[in-house]
Structure formats: C-alpha cells, structure tokens
Amino acid sequence: MQAVDGLVQAGDVVRFGDSAYASARHTELLDGRGVGTVVVQKPVRSRALNAMDRQENRLISRTRARVEHAFAVMSRQAGQIFQRYVGPARNQAAIQLLNLCYNLKRYETILRLKLHPA
C-alpha cells in the first residue's frame, strides 16, 4: 500500500493503472481519498475478455500511451530518468532541463509535421 500512497497527490481525480493495481484493496483506498480508478482488465485463463472489455482497454491504453511516451523518450535521450546528483536542488534542475528539452523537441515536431491547428 505504500506505493499507492506515493502515487496519489492532493487534487488527483483519477488514476490510470494496469492489472497489477486491480484489487479491491487498492480501489477502496483510492475511493476513500476521492480518486477514481481506471484499470486495464486482464483476461483470466478460463475466461477471455468480451468485446466491451477489449474496447474499454483500448481507450484506457490510448491515454496511458500518451502519458508514458514522454517517459520513454526521456529515458532514451538521457539514458535514464533517475538523476544521481548530490542534493535535491541539482536533481530537480536536471529533471527540469530534461523536461524543457523534451518539450522543445515535441514543439519542433508539431511545427515540422504541421500538427497544430491553423
């Protein structure tokens, strides 16, 4: 439960997760804090997912992919997301610089591919 405590912050409305967080205990804990849960359903050996569950998983996965894409790109560019500088201020500055570089690269891609609305 300690991992779930660290994932929820004040102002969170919904938390996306995979099947590892699909338990009644996690749901109760988050519902008690007013945070909704959206979890990808996992098929069981004796029961395949029905069409509605597959469609719901597809919608959830689209949102999760957009969020996780930034971390994947940062991991490739920086070699790792975890910084090993001495002191929290240096670590925070390194992460902010990494975020700035990601945003600049994404902005350039949007302009180059003309993905922005006219």
Beta strands, then each sheet from edge to edge (+ up, - down):
strand 1: 14-17
strand 2: 36-39
sheet 1: 1+ 2+
end
